[in-house]
Each structure stands twice: as C-alpha cells, then as structure tokens.
Amino acid sequence: MINNISAARFQMGYSLGFHMIFAALGVGMPALMLIAEALWLRSRKPEYQKLAQTWAKATGLLFAIGAVSGTALSFELGLLWPRFMAFAGGTIGPAFTLEGYAFFTEAIFLGLYLYGWERLSGPAHWFSGLVVALSGAASSILVVAADAWMQTPVGVQDLISRPQTFNAARALFTNEAWWIMSIHSTLACYAATAFAAAGVYAWGAVVRGRKDDLRMRALAICMAVGVISAVAMPITGHESAISVARRQPNKLASMESLFRTQRGAPLLVGGIPDPAHQRVLFGIEIPKGLSFLATFNPNAEVQGLDRVPRDEWPNLYVTHFSFQAMVGAGMITMLVAIWYWIAARRRNGTKDNRLLQWALVVCSPLGFVSLEAGWIVTEVGRQPWIIYRVMRTAAAVTPAQGIGGSVTGFIVLYTLLGVALVWMLNRIKHPAA
C-alpha cells in the first residue's frame, strides 16, 4: 500500500505538471497576441490582425482552464499539506494575494481585449492586451516568490521566535533567490509557448503544405520570441547555478551526481549515477567546468554529497536525469532558433526549408520538456525538505487516511482539463482558414 507522503507527492506532482503547461501557455500566448496586433497597427496587413484575433481566443481559453487548475491546486495545499500551511501559510500568503490581484486584472482586460475590437481605438485596444500580457507574467513571478521562500526561507528564525514582528512581505520579496528564479521560469514559459506554437505552424507547412503569408508570419513571430528567450535562458540558468551553489549545495551535488567534495570539480554531461558505489557510469566530464559554472573560479571547491547525511540526499536518479533533460532540451531549442534566424536572412530561406521545418516540429515539445524538467530539479532537489532545512516533507503531510481517493479524483480532473484544452484549441480556426 502506498503511504501518505508518496501519494501526496504523486498527486501534487501530477497536478503541478499539468498546471504548469496551462500556466506557461497563459503567460506566453498574450505576448504572441500583443506582438501580432502591434505589427497590424504598424503595417495594417490583415494577416497580423487575424493572428492576433486567433491567439486572443486561445488566450481566453487558456485563462479559463488555468483558473480551474490553479483553484484545484490551492485546495490541494490545504488538503495534503496542512502542517506546512499552518506554519508557513501566513508567510506565503502575500504572494498568492498579490497573484490574485494580477489574476483579476488580467480577467478584466482580457474581456476588454476580446470584445473591444470594434469598440476601442487601436492604441487603446493594444494597451488592454499589454495589461493582459503584463498581468500574466506578474502572476508567474509572484507565485514563484512563495516557492523561492521554501527554497531559501529568509527570516524563518524571526517567524519561529518572534512571530508577532515577522514581516512576511519583506521575507518574500527581499529574497535574493526570488529574482533569478522568477526571471528564469518566466523566460521558460515564453520559450515553451513559442516553440510549441512554431511547431504547429511548421507541421502545417511541411506536412499539409500550408505556406501562406499568414502562417509564415505566425512562424516568424513565434521564432522571434523563441530565439530571444532561448538565448537568454543560458544566462539566467548560469545565475541560477551560482545561486544554488551558494544556498543549496546539496541540490547542486545531486544535479551533477558529485559524490566527493573537490576543487576543480568537473561538469558532467550525461551519465548514470551509481549511489551504491558513489560513482557515475558512462558520463562525459568537462574538467573544472562545474567549479567555473558555480563560482567563476575553475579551481574553486564544490561541495559533494560526502558532506551530506545520507538521509538528506535527494533522489539522485530523478534530479540528475531531469537536470540533463532540462539542459539538453534547452540547448537544442536554442540552436534550432539560431538556425531559423540565419535561414530567415535569405529569401524564402524558411518557407522552402523542409529540414528546418521538420526540426521545428521535433522541437515543438522540447520547451515544455525543459520547463517541466527544470521544476522537477527545483522541487525534487530540495528533498527531503518542504522548507529547506526547516521542515521535512514527511512532517508536513496530512495524517488523514483516504488520500487514494483524492489522488484518483485529481488525476481524473487534470486529465479531463488536458483533453478539453487540446480539443477546444483544435476547434479554434484562423479567420482566413
């Protein structure tokens, strides 16, 4: 029989895995919509207006699906982790409260955008879309503040010893881990959305022969967002590695399967961790790469798992393979994005390039692979702590029985939401189609 903590973690992971897809699209689609309308206002080419209208419909659908999945997640926090919420609910509360304001602001202006095409002036209508895009990004950034505090619990000693003077907002929003986590994850949302949408248009071009101006312009917009976010992510990823090395050395060691503390630690590419013998099989080592990545000093010491009690090791297989998947998928998308823009400099260099179009089709899910894998590294790499070095996950889970029924119910809910999203997105047609 599965125990409570395993069931609760599976349910939360399954729910978050689906919600992140909905949320990422909810962040990325308004940006595509906004760019398309800006190009229409400047050029008055009807293809751009049709794209903006189509992507606006998708944004509205994603907003509705995301609202349902996010509401279900808030119930799960209380149902599955009551001891965590009793201790930390007041601390992470301001982040969720402000996210609620961003959510309602987005709802109001999304309504104006969807129904204001014939009622608002062009600049006013575009401005309503700008608020939608900014509110969607703000929701992502604010929610990450709560997770960043769980990773780096600023002020937790004051919360324990002097709760009456503890300032939750200060603890959340002065957390140095927050800014880099929020930037990196928001860029991942844009990259995932851009490559997913680009893959759809590339599939239409290479398989169905749909290479009209509307779809080629859509592909160009998607790849403009894709190349900017994909190129920026290694920079923010490097900053994230520095932050993790300083604040969560256990996580960095598990990501790289670094069993022994050493100076000039190598960066590992691939490999299979062997915890029993504390070694990595079939990996490729880049000499001194990890030390440089974490500190900018190739001879710096990097802490290994030998300084961590065995009962505090994260799951090495999940953390290591997820990290490799995140980096690998991110690098592939970045290279394909650069390839696209090199080809775009030539006349019809993307329209008639079937190999490039197939590459975009293959890359379509890789943005989400990188996004999901990155969050798995973030959460699994923190284990066995729900609040790092303050509260263990096992101490936070509900003691109530019957989680199995809850797991089944939420699996059904999120599966149905996923199926409904795919079905309804398939029914959205371009006005020119």
N, C-alpha and C positions, 0 to 999 in steps of 0.2 A: 504494500500500500504506500502511495506517495505521501510524504509528510507535509505538514502545513507550509513550511518555508519553501519547499520545492514547488508545491502547487501555486503558492502565491507569486513566486518569482516567475514561473512559467506564464501565469495569467498576465502579470504586469508586462513582461517582455513581449508577449504576443500582442497585447493591446497597444503598447507603445510602438511596436514595429509597424502596425497598420496606421496609427495616428500620425506617425512621422511622415508617411507618404502623403496623407491628406494635407498635413500642415505645410510640408515643403512645397507642394503644388500651390497651396493657398498663398504662400509668400512669393513664389516665382511667377505665377501666371499674371498677377496685376502688373508686374514690371514689363512683361511682354506686351500686354494690352496698352500700357501707357506709352511705350516706345512707338507702337504701331499708330496710335492716334496722333502723336507728335509729328510723325512723318506725314500723316494725312493732312494735318493743319498746315504744314510747310509746303507740301507738294501738290495737294489736292488730287493725288492719284487714288482712284476709288478702291484699289486693292488694299490699301492700308486701312481704309475705313472698314472694309468688310472683315479684315483680320481683327481689328480692334473689337468689332461687334461680336464676332465669334468667340474670341478669347474672353470677352466680358461675360458671355453666357457660361463658359467653363468656370470662370472665377466665381460666379454666383452659385453654381452647383457645388464647387469645392468648399465654399464658405459654409453652405448648409451641411454637407457631410462632415466637415471638420468640427462644426459646432456640436453635432451629435456625439462624435467620437471623443471630443475633449470633455464634454459633460460626463460621459461614462467614466473617463479616467479620473475625474475628480471624486466620483463615488468610490472608485477602487482604492484611492489613497486612504479614505476613512475606513473602508471595509477590511482591507487587507493589512494595513499598517497603522492600527490605532495608537500603538505606543509611540511610534515615530511622530504621528500628528499631535499627540498630547504634549510631547516635548518640544517639537520644532514648528508646529502649526502657526504659532504667533510670529515666528521669525520669517518663514517663507510667505506668510500671508500677504505682506505688502506687494510682493512681486505678482501674485495672482490677482490682487485687487487692481493694480495698475494695468495688468494684461486685460482685465475685464473692461476697463475704460477704453483701451485700444480696440477691443473687440466690438464694442457698441459704436465707437466712432467709425470703424470700418463698415459696420452694417448700415449706418445712416448714409454714408457717402456712396456705398455700393448701390443702394437704392436710387440715389440721385443719378449715379452714372448709368445704370441700366435703363431708367425711364426718362432720362433727360436729354436724349439725343436730339429731339425736336423742340425741346423746351428751354434749353440753356444755350448761351453763346458758346462758340468753340473753345475759347480760353477758359470759361467757367466750367465747361464740361470736362476739359482736360484736368483742371485743378481738382475736381471731385475725384477723378481717377488717381491723381497724385496722392490725395489723402488716403485712398484705399490702399495704395502700394506702401505708403509710409506706415500706416496702421498695421498692416500685415507683418511688415518687418519688425515693428515695435513689439508686437505680440510675441514673436520668436525671441527677440532679445530679452524681454522682461521675464519670460518663463525660464530662460537659461540662467538668470540670476539666482533662482531657487536651487537649481542643480549645482551651480558653481559654489554656493554656500555649503552644500552637502559634501562637495569635494574638498573645499578649504573653509572650514567653519570659523570664520572670523568672529571674534568676540564671544566665543562659546563659554569661556570661563566666567565672563560677566553674566551671561544668561543663567549659568548654574549658581553662582554665588550672590549676584546682585540683580535678580530678575526685574526688580522694580525700576532700575535705572538703565536697563538694557535697551538700546536703540536698534530696533530690527532693520529699519531702512538704512541706517548707516552701515550695519554689518553686511547687508546685501549689496549695496551699491557702491561701497568703497572697497569691495573685494577685488584685488588685483587679478584674480583668476577669471573674473566675470567678463572683462572686456575682450580678452583674447578668445575665450570660449564662444562668446556671442557672435563675434565677427566671423570666426571660422565656421560655425554652424550655419549662420545666415548665408554666407557665400556658398556653402554646400547646398543649401536649398535652391539658390539661383542656378547653380551648375546642374543639379539633378533635373530641375524643371526644363532647363534649356536643352539638355541632351535628350531628354525623353520626348519633348515636342519635335526636336530636329529629327529624331529617328522616325517619327510618324510621317513627316513630310518626305524624308529620304526614302522610306518604304513606298510611298505613293509614286515617287519618281522612278525608282529602279524596278519596281515590280508591276505597277499599274500604268506607267508611262505618263503620269500626271506632272508635267513640267511647265505649266502655265506660269505667267508672271506672278499671280497671287501666291502660289506655293513656293516659288523660288525666292520671293521677297520674304515670305514667312521663314524659310530656312535661313536666310541671311540674318534676320532679326534674332532668331534663336541662337545662331552661332556667334553673333556679336556678344550676347550675354554669356554664352558658353565659354568663349575664349577669355574674356575678362575675368570671370570667376575662376576658371580652371587655372589660369596663370597666377592669379592672386593667392590661391589656396596653398601652394607650397610655401609661400612666405608666411602666411598665418599659421600653417602647420609647423613650421620651424619654431615660431614663437611659442606655440603650444607645447612642443617638445621641451623647450627651455623651462617653461612653467611647470610641467610635470616633473622634470628632473629636480627642480628646486623644492616643490611642495609634496610630491607623491613619488618618491624614488622607488617604492615597491611596484608601482604601476609601470614605470619605465623599464624596470628589470624584467617584469613579466612580458611586456610587449616585445622585448628583444631576446627573451629567454636567456638573460645574463645571470648565470648561476654564481659567478665568482666576482667579487669586487676587484676592480683592476684599473690601473692607469692606462691611458691609450686604448680604451675599450673599442673593439671593432663594431661596425654597423653590420647587422645580419640581414641578408637577403634570402628569403625562403627558409627552408629547414624544418625539421620536425623535432620539437622539444622532447627530451627523454629525462623526465624528472627523477626517475629511479637511479640513474647513473649520472645525473646532473651534467648533461651534455646535449648538444644539438646535432642531429643527423642530417646530412645532405645540404647543409646551409652554405651560403657563399658569404665570406667575411670581407668587408672593406676595412682595411687596417685603420685604426684610430678614428673611424667615422662616427661612432656613437659619442665619443668624448667631444669631438668637434661640434656635432649636432646639438648636444646638450649644453655646452659651455663656451663654444668658440675656441676652446683650447684643446688641441689634439692630444695633449699629454695629461689632461685632467683625469682625476679619479671619478669613476662612476660606480655607484653602489649596486651590488648584486644581491641576489636572493639569499646569499650566505649570511647576510646580516638581518634577515627577516625570520621570525619564528615560523616554523612550518605550518602552523595552524592559521597563519595570516597570509599565506600565499594565495593569490587569485588562481582561478582556473587557467593554467598556462596554455593549454591547447586552444581554448576559446579566445583568450586575449591575444596570443601570438598570431594565430591564423587570421583573426579579424583585423589585426593591425596590418598584416601583409596584404590582405584583400583591400583594405582601405587605400593603402599607398599604391598598390598595383593598379587598381581601377582608376584612381586619380591621375596617375601618370599617363595611362593610356588615353584617357579623355583629353588631357592637356595636349598630348602630341597630335591627336586627331584634330583638335580645334586649331592648332597652329597650321597643320596641313591644309585644312579648309581655307584659311585666310591667305595662305600662299597661293593656292589654286584660284581663289577669288580675284586675284590681281590680274589674271588672264581672262580674255574674252571667252565667255561660256566655259570657263575653267571648272566650274562646279556643276553646271547644268548637264554636261555631257560626260562627266567623270563617274562612270559606274562603280569603279573600285572605291572611290571616296564615298559615294552614296551608300555602298554596302558597309563600309567602315562606320558610317554614322548610324546605320541600322543596328549593327553589332554593339555600338557604344550606347544605344538608347537606354538600357537599364543600368549602365555602369555608374552613372551619377548617384542613383539610389543605392546601388551596392556599396559605394564608398560612404554615403551618408549613414546607412544602417550599420555598416561595419565600424565606422568611427564612433557611433554612440554605444555599440556593444563594448568596444575597448574602454570607453569612458566609464561605463557602469560596471562591467564585469571586472575591470582592472582595479576598481576601488574595493572590491570584496576582500574580506568578509564584513566590511563596514558599510552601513547605510549612511551614517555621518562619519566621515573619516576620522579614525582614532578616538571617536566619542561614543558611538552607539553601534553595536553589531547588528547586522541584518536579522540574525536569529532572535535578538532581543526585541525587535520592532514588530515582528509578525503577529497577527491575531492569534489568540489561543483558541478561538471558536472552532468548532468542528463543522464539517459540511462544505469545505472550500471546493470540493469536487464539483458540486452543482453550480457554484459560481463560475468556475473555470469553463464548464460546458456552455453556460449561458453567454459569457462574454466572447468565447470563441465563435459561437453562432452569430452574435451581434456584429462583430468586426468582419467576419467573413461575408455576411449579408451586405454590410456597408461597402466592402470592396467590390463585390459583384454588382451592386447597384450603381456604384460610381462608374465602373467600366461600361455597363450597359447604357447609362444615360450619356456619358461622353461620346459613345459611338453614335448616338442619335443627334448630336449637335453637328449641323452641316454648315459649311460656308455659304453665304448668300449666293455666291456665284456657282455653287455646285449643282 
